[in-house]
Amino acid sequence: MRQLFQRKPIAELLVSELDTPHSLKRVLGAGDLIMLAIGAVIGAGIFGAIGTAAAGQYDAAGNMVRAGAGPALVLSFVLLGVCCALAGLCYAELASMIPQAGSAYAYSYATLGEVVAWIIGWDLILEYAVGNVAVAISWGDYFNTLMRNFGVHLPVWITTGYRTALLSPDPAVHGLLQTAPHVAGVPILINLPAFLIVGLITWLLLLGVRESARTNNILVIIKLLVLALFIVAGFSHLNSVNYTPFAPNGWRGIHQGAAIVFFAYIGFDAISTAAEETRNPQRNLPIGILGGLAICTLIYVIVGAVLTGMVKYTELGVADPLAKALEVAGFRTVGWIVALGAIVSMSAVLLVFQYGQPRIFFAMARDGLLPPWAARISARRRVPYITTIVTGVFVAVWALIGDANETYNLTNIGTLFAFALVSAGVLVLRRTDPDRPRPFRVPWAIVVAPVSAALCIYVMLGLPLETWIRFAAWLVIGLALYVGYGFKHSRIRAGANRGG
């Protein structure tokens, strides 16, 4: 049993292949990291999930499934901002101490042991790869809407995934199972735009980290300009009547609204996966994580206040709430621009998440928990090319036939679980290795770390029971893979056995 919780020495983490031809290339500065954070965080959540968080979720019969926050959505964002800020402080301390590509996986390996590290590494697939499936599908929806605005109507059977049609309560969408073209009795229902954008992003990432970062910076500037346009246009159409009742479902609505819109905050921790490609990571990682998170929280609160002031919150339960609000206010052209901004914004999210997942696989393979091919780096570009391709194929194929709604909550619970364990890891390392240099220290860690973990668990409790069941099943599958491969091939255990 002790072998399952064997920890990897931090000294070994700091020197393992960091400055050799087998390591990643250090080219990113603090500004690049902040832009990566904004690129990762501001995306499908603010352009899509924000409407559901305000209006709530209802079943086909009109019964409330999840309570909406109403105009108190701004308090949902504040709650999440505090929760993520505390987790961000914990990430910043560990990232500055352990500047490795593995993010929460590497931190857990050093603090909580190998089996917990494996669980976190497996869990992070929910945040990056599975989360990107939802983003890609949402990207496809916005792209299809934008095309229709320009008079281009794509066949519905190449813009709707099979799972979306199968699970949709909308009779028109569900009816596609019968009306779509069939091959050997199977309906052909695919989301081709979602598939193609993931393929394009994967190709871009294979060009190198510098090229990817430059593309992300351009996308982030465009998305910030689009959100600024929405805020300026919306301010002229605020109506105080729309702010009442402020919290129609009380604290329950604020809490469940936060659980829904947590997807809008996912991604700031992806900055830690860039540790091995960051110049002076001890300084720049904390700046990137905390600076990006602060900017995103401020933007969210302002956008939430403007959105619920423009339109009654009950009208916001649509796929494109920002564009809907502008259309109601009479800004039809601006609404098209915002739809275009959503496409650009979600492209940046896809880029950063597709960047992060291969590097977690890369770190796990270096430790022997995944096959050696997952740790291979291209000699010219110095990127983990095999895991980048594998991740791209996985996300693209799932997005081709999948449904976004069934992945949102699973992504949320997986990410919150990782945040909670990272927060616990700070306390564990303060006790087990108190003298190790900490370029960044969490202030009042004895309070901040447990409060961070508790808040993450509290937000998790706002998710439905079926999400917890799926999450448990996901972890069981991961543990089975660990027992079947990782435990037997662990490099740290092999070294311990040779030493004995």
HELIX and SHEET records of a PDB file:
HELIX    1   1 ARG A    2  PHE A    5  5                                   4    
HELIX    2   2 ILE A   10  VAL A   15  1                                   6    
HELIX    3   3 ALA A   30  VAL A   41  1                                  12    
HELIX    4   4 ALA A   44  ALA A   44  1                                   1    
HELIX    5   5 GLY A   45  ALA A   49  3                                   5    
HELIX    6   6 ILE A   50  ALA A   55  1                                   6    
HELIX    7   7 GLY A   70  ALA A   72  5                                   3    
HELIX    8   8 LEU A   73  MET A   97  1                                  25    
HELIX    9   9 ALA A  104  THR A  111  1                                   8    
HELIX   10  10 GLU A  114  ILE A  125  1                                  12    
HELIX   11  11 LEU A  126  VAL A  130  3                                   5    
HELIX   12  12 GLY A  131  ASN A  149  1                                  19    
HELIX   13  13 VAL A  156  ILE A  158  5                                   3    
HELIX   14  14 TYR A  162  LEU A  167  1                                   6    
HELIX   15  15 PRO A  171  HIS A  174  1                                   4    
HELIX   16  16 LEU A  176  THR A  179  1                                   4    
HELIX   17  17 LEU A  192  LEU A  206  1                                  15    
HELIX   18  18 VAL A  209  PHE A  235  1                                  27    
HELIX   19  19 SER A  240  TYR A  243  5                                   4    
HELIX   20  20 GLY A  250  VAL A  261  1                                  12    
HELIX   21  21 PHE A  262  ALA A  264  5                                   3    
HELIX   22  22 PHE A  268  GLU A  277  5                                  10    
HELIX   23  23 PRO A  281  MET A  310  1                                  30    
HELIX   24  24 TYR A  313  GLU A  315  5                                   3    
HELIX   25  25 PRO A  321  VAL A  328  1                                   8    
HELIX   26  26 ARG A  332  ARG A  366  1                                  35    
HELIX   27  27 PRO A  372  ALA A  375  5                                   4    
HELIX   28  28 TYR A  385  ILE A  401  1                                  17    
HELIX   29  29 ASN A  405  THR A  432  1                                  28    
HELIX   30  30 ALA A  445  MET A  460  1                                  16    
HELIX   31  31 LEU A  465  LEU A  481  1                                  17    
HELIX   32  32 TYR A  482  GLY A  486  3                                   5    
HELIX   33  33 PHE A  487  HIS A  489  1                                   3    
HELIX   34  34 ARG A  491  GLY A  499  1                                   9    
SHEET    1   A 2 GLN A  57  TYR A  58  0                                        
SHEET    2   A 2 MET A  64  ARG A  66 -1                                        
SHEET    1   B 2 HIS A 182  VAL A 183  0                                        
SHEET    2   B 2 VAL A 186  PRO A 187 -1                                        
END                                                                             
